[in-house]
Structure formats: C-alpha cells, structure tokens
Amino acid sequence: MNNKKVIMGIDPGTNNMGYGVLETEGSCMSCIVLGTIELSKLNSPYDKLKYIFERVSALIEEYNPDEVALESPFFGENVQSMLKLGRAQGVAMAAALHHDKPVFEYAPRRIKQAITGSGGAAKEQVALMLKTMLGISYETKKLDATDGLAVAVCHHFISSSPVQQVVTKRKQNKSSSWESFVANNPDKVKKFN
C-alpha cells in the first residue's frame, strides 16, 4: 500500500500569497518547495485575482498535489481587508477545484497550534519550528512562504490523526438521505396498509 501524499498549503494574501508543497509518507515529511506569489506590483485588484488564479493553477500543474489546504480568513475589524483577503482565498480555492483537487480550510490559530503547540504563536515561531521539523531555510522578511507550508503540515497532522480518521469514518457511515435510512434500518420502518 502506497501512503505517499503531496499536499499544497496556501496562506492567502493580497500583497504576498505564501505557498508550500509537502510530501508525506506515513509520519515522514519533506518540503518540496516553498515560495511567495508577489502581488504588490499589480495595481488593479482584479489583475491580482487573475494572477492568483494563474499562478496557483501553474503550481498545481507543476507539483500535482493530492490535496490543497488553505488558511481561512480571520475575523478582524477592517471589513475591506477581510473582503479582499476572502476574495484572494476564494480564487486560490477555485483554482484548486478547477484542477479537481480536494480543498481543506484551517483557522490561523489551529495552524499555529498544530505547528508550535500555541494558537497565539508568532510567525517567527512557526517558521523556526518548521526549520526544526523539515530542515528548511527561510528569509525572515518573507514569512508568508513558511505560513503556506505550515498550512500543509497542519493538514497532514490533522488528516493522519487516528482520531480524525474515526470521525471521518463515522461521517461516511451516517445516512445522508431518507432512502438510505430506510434501506439500512428496515426494522424501524412501519408499513401501513
């Protein structure tokens, strides 16, 4: 049984979008690539969205991940910033879905907790832990790339957890329609003539 998996992690942004591609086999992990999609030189918000779609699509075509994980937008006080960030995330998500890749989302605190043990960890702490775990090098001025990789690592930890597998199995066994409930529970159905 081959349990090798490639996971792309994306940290959405409107000026810099970080990404990392992780290869896993069992509990072993290795970083294939990490980088940043630079958006700050594009003036039009629509040009940025188009570029996000094109670059994420190109990365998916190049690295062919099995799954794509994204950081979900956090709730802040600046509504305009949240809207822009949500659009960037949505376009990255659409690119993954366009290539028939399953998409997963994780809250920023959940990602930090998975990597460092603390949901309130700083970007620098996350990067340092990834350096320790995976032996990567990174630039302290470009922590968006390590944030993207952190999303992929978080997804690996959560999706390979035995507890998560039990929860997923239970969800798969639940009846999703009245017809399947009736078919699976004939003794609970009363027939009236």
C-alpha positions in Angstrom: 0.0 0.0 0.0 1.4 3.4 -1.1 0.6 6.0 1.5 2.7 8.8 -0.2 0.8 12.1 -0.4 1.6 15.5 -1.8 -0.1 18.4 0.0 -0.1 22.1 -1.1 -0.6 24.7 1.6 -1.6 28.2 0.8 -1.5 31.3 3.0 -3.8 33.7 1.1 -2.8 37.4 0.9 -3.5 40.4 -1.3 0.2 41.6 -1.5 2.0 38.3 -0.9 0.5 34.8 -1.0 2.6 32.2 0.6 2.7 28.6 -0.5 4.4 25.4 0.4 4.3 21.9 -1.1 4.9 19.0 1.3 5.5 15.3 0.5 4.4 12.9 3.2 4.9 9.1 3.6 3.5 7.8 6.9 4.8 10.1 9.5 7.8 11.3 7.4 7.6 14.7 5.8 9.7 16.6 3.4 9.4 20.1 1.9 9.3 20.0 -1.9 9.1 23.8 -2.4 8.1 26.9 -0.6 7.6 30.4 -2.0 5.6 33.5 -2.4 3.4 34.8 -5.1 4.2 38.5 -5.3 1.1 40.7 -5.9 2.2 44.1 -4.6 3.3 45.4 -8.0 -0.2 44.9 -9.5 -2.4 47.9 -9.0 -5.8 46.6 -10.0 -7.5 44.2 -7.5 -8.9 42.3 -10.5 -5.5 41.8 -12.0 -4.3 40.4 -8.6 -7.2 37.9 -8.6 -6.4 36.8 -12.2 -2.7 36.4 -11.3 -3.6 34.4 -8.2 -5.7 32.0 -10.3 -3.0 31.7 -13.0 -0.1 31.1 -10.5 -1.9 28.7 -8.2 -3.1 26.8 -11.3 0.5 26.7 -12.6 1.8 25.4 -9.2 -0.9 22.7 -9.1 0.0 21.6 -12.7 3.8 21.5 -11.8 3.6 19.8 -8.4 0.3 17.8 -8.8 -0.7 17.8 -5.1 -3.2 15.2 -3.9 -4.9 17.9 -1.7 -4.8 21.6 -1.2 -5.1 23.2 2.2 -5.7 26.9 2.8 -5.7 29.2 5.8 -9.2 30.6 6.3 -9.6 34.3 6.7 -9.5 35.5 10.3 -12.2 37.9 11.6 -10.8 41.4 12.0 -12.2 44.9 12.4 -11.3 46.1 8.9 -14.1 44.8 6.8 -12.5 45.9 3.5 -9.3 44.0 4.3 -11.3 40.9 5.2 -13.3 41.2 1.9 -10.1 41.4 -0.2 -8.5 38.5 1.7 -11.6 36.4 1.3 -11.6 37.1 -2.5 -7.9 36.0 -2.7 -8.7 32.8 -0.8 -11.7 32.1 -2.9 -9.8 32.5 -6.2 -7.0 30.2 -4.9 -9.7 27.7 -3.9 -11.3 28.0 -7.3 -8.0 27.2 -9.0 -7.6 24.1 -6.9 -11.2 23.0 -7.5 -10.8 23.7 -11.3 -8.0 21.1 -11.2 -10.2 18.6 -9.3 -8.1 18.8 -6.1 -9.9 18.4 -2.7 -9.7 21.6 -0.6 -9.5 21.9 3.1 -9.5 25.1 5.3 -7.9 25.7 8.7 -8.2 28.7 11.0 -5.0 30.6 11.7 -5.0 29.7 15.4 -5.5 26.0 14.6 -2.5 26.0 12.2 -0.2 27.7 14.8 -1.4 25.3 17.4 -0.6 22.3 15.2 2.9 23.5 14.5 4.0 25.1 17.8 1.5 23.9 20.4 0.3 27.5 20.9 -2.5 29.2 18.9 -1.1 32.6 19.7 2.4 31.8 18.3 4.2 34.5 16.2 5.1 33.9 12.5 8.7 33.6 13.5 8.0 30.8 16.0 6.1 28.9 13.3 9.0 29.3 10.8 11.5 28.2 13.4 9.5 25.1 14.2 9.2 24.2 10.5 13.0 24.7 10.2 13.5 22.2 13.0 11.0 19.7 11.7 11.8 19.9 8.0 15.3 21.4 7.8 14.2 24.3 5.6 15.8 27.6 5.3 13.7 30.8 5.1 14.0 34.5 4.9 12.8 36.4 8.0 11.4 39.1 5.7 9.3 36.6 3.8 7.4 34.6 6.4 4.4 34.2 4.1 6.1 31.2 2.4 6.6 29.4 5.8 3.0 30.2 6.7 1.9 28.5 3.5 4.0 25.4 4.3 2.6 25.5 7.9 -0.9 25.0 6.4 0.2 21.9 4.6 1.9 20.5 7.7 -1.2 21.2 9.8 -3.4 19.4 7.2 -1.0 16.4 7.3 -1.1 16.2 11.1 -4.9 16.5 11.2 -5.7 14.2 8.3 -3.3 11.5 9.5 -4.5 11.6 13.1 -6.3 8.4 14.2 -9.0 10.4 16.0 -9.7 12.3 12.8 -9.9 9.1 10.8 -12.5 7.7 13.2 -14.6 11.0 12.9 -14.4 10.8 9.1 -15.4 7.1 9.1 -18.4 8.0 11.3 -19.5 10.7 8.9 -19.2 8.4 6.0 -21.4 5.8 7.7 -24.2 8.3 8.5 -27.3 8.1 6.5 -27.4 11.0 4.1 -31.0 10.6 2.9 -34.3 9.2 3.9 -34.0 6.4 1.3 -30.6 5.2 2.7 -32.0 5.3 6.3 -35.0 3.1 5.2 -32.7 0.7 3.4 -30.3 0.4 6.3 -33.0 0.2 9.0 -35.9 -1.9 7.8 -36.8 -2.9 11.3 -37.5 0.7 12.2 -40.0 1.4 9.4 -43.7 0.6 9.9 -45.7 -0.1 6.9 -49.4 0.9 6.8 -51.9 -0.8 4.5 
